[in-house]
Amino acid sequence: MIVSRTSGLTGETHSMVMDITREQVRAYKAGALIQDAFPNLTADEREFFKTGITPSEWDKFFGENV
């Protein structure tokens, strides 16, 4: 599924292909914790889904070791 989000840091819209289902999205929107709704996603992918912040933006603003 292609997921598009607007970054909370830059205001730019980015898209990412994610291995998720509509059922997982529904579970998340219904209140499931993101790590429970999307156990197959990486932490970076979950961050993007939730906030729109890409891994490169995260590194740029907060450094790789945060």
C-alpha positions in Angstrom: 0.0 0.0 0.0 1.3 3.5 -0.8 1.0 5.8 2.3 1.4 9.5 1.9 1.9 11.8 4.9 2.9 15.4 5.5 5.9 15.7 7.7 5.3 17.4 11.1 8.9 18.8 10.9 9.1 20.2 7.4 5.5 20.4 6.1 6.6 18.4 3.0 4.4 15.5 1.8 6.2 12.2 1.2 5.0 8.8 0.2 6.2 5.3 1.2 5.3 1.8 0.1 4.3 -0.2 3.1 3.5 -3.8 3.6 0.3 -3.2 5.4 -3.4 -4.1 5.0 -6.6 -2.1 5.2 -7.5 -4.3 8.2 -4.3 -3.1 10.0 -5.1 0.5 9.2 -8.7 0.1 10.6 -7.3 -1.5 13.8 -5.0 1.4 14.3 -7.7 4.0 13.6 -9.9 2.1 16.1 -7.4 2.6 18.8 -4.8 -0.2 18.6 -1.3 0.7 19.6 0.8 1.3 16.5 3.2 -1.5 17.3 0.3 -3.9 17.7 -1.6 -2.8 14.6 1.6 -3.0 12.5 4.0 -5.5 14.0 5.7 -6.1 10.7 6.8 -2.5 10.2 10.1 -1.1 11.4 10.2 1.7 13.9 11.1 4.1 11.1 8.1 3.0 9.1 5.8 3.3 12.1 7.1 6.8 12.8 6.4 7.8 9.2 2.9 6.4 9.3 2.2 8.3 12.5 3.9 11.6 12.0 5.0 11.7 8.3 8.6 12.1 9.4 11.0 10.2 7.1 14.2 8.6 8.4 16.3 11.1 6.6 14.4 14.0 8.2 14.8 12.4 11.6 18.5 12.1 11.1 18.8 15.7 9.8 16.9 17.2 12.7 17.8 14.9 15.6 20.9 13.0 14.6 21.3 9.3 13.9 21.9 8.4 17.6 18.6 9.7 18.9 
